[in-house]
Amino acid sequence: MGIDDKIGNTTEDTTGKVKEGVGRATDNERLEAEGRNDQTGAKLKQAGEKIKDAFKS
């Protein structure tokens, strides 16, 4: 996994956490759900990168 991928995935995960928190604080269910989706997407990308790295070795 390249450093750019790690930074991008971490940024997406952090952005998702912020969106979820803001959505919860403002009682905005759509924003909260969007934040959870962003986090899930980032975690799936990280898992995919780890699998690719395992097969490269």
C-alpha positions as CSV (number, residue, x, y, z in Angstrom):
1,M,0.0,0.0,0.0
2,G,1.5,3.3,-1.1
3,I,1.7,6.2,1.3
4,D,-0.7,8.2,-0.9
5,D,-3.3,5.5,-0.6
6,K,-2.8,5.4,3.2
7,I,-3.2,9.1,3.5
8,G,-6.3,9.1,1.2
9,N,-8.0,6.3,3.1
10,T,-7.2,7.9,6.5
11,T,-8.5,11.3,5.3
12,E,-11.7,9.7,4.0
13,D,-12.2,7.9,7.3
14,T,-11.6,11.0,9.3
15,T,-13.9,13.0,7.1
16,G,-16.6,10.4,7.6
17,K,-16.2,10.5,11.4
18,V,-16.6,14.3,11.3
19,K,-19.6,14.2,9.1
20,E,-21.2,11.5,11.3
21,G,-20.5,13.6,14.4
22,V,-21.9,16.8,12.9
23,G,-24.9,14.9,11.6
24,R,-25.6,13.5,15.0
25,A,-25.1,16.9,16.7
26,T,-27.4,18.7,14.3
27,D,-29.9,15.8,14.1
28,N,-29.2,15.5,10.4
29,E,-29.8,11.8,9.6
30,R,-28.6,12.1,6.0
31,L,-25.3,13.7,7.0
32,E,-24.8,11.1,9.7
33,A,-25.5,8.2,7.3
34,E,-23.2,9.8,4.7
35,G,-20.4,9.9,7.3
36,R,-20.9,6.2,8.1
37,N,-20.8,5.4,4.4
38,D,-17.5,7.3,4.0
39,Q,-16.0,5.4,6.9
40,T,-17.1,2.1,5.5
41,G,-15.7,2.9,2.0
42,A,-12.3,3.9,3.5
43,K,-12.1,0.7,5.5
44,L,-13.0,-1.4,2.5
45,K,-10.3,0.3,0.4
46,Q,-7.8,-0.3,3.2
47,A,-8.7,-4.0,3.3
48,G,-8.3,-4.3,-0.4
49,E,-4.9,-2.6,-0.3
50,K,-3.8,-5.0,2.4
51,I,-4.9,-8.0,0.3
52,K,-3.0,-6.7,-2.7
53,D,0.1,-6.2,-0.5
54,A,-0.2,-9.8,0.8
55,F,-0.1,-11.2,-2.7
56,K,2.8,-9.1,-3.8
57,S,5.1,-10.7,-1.1
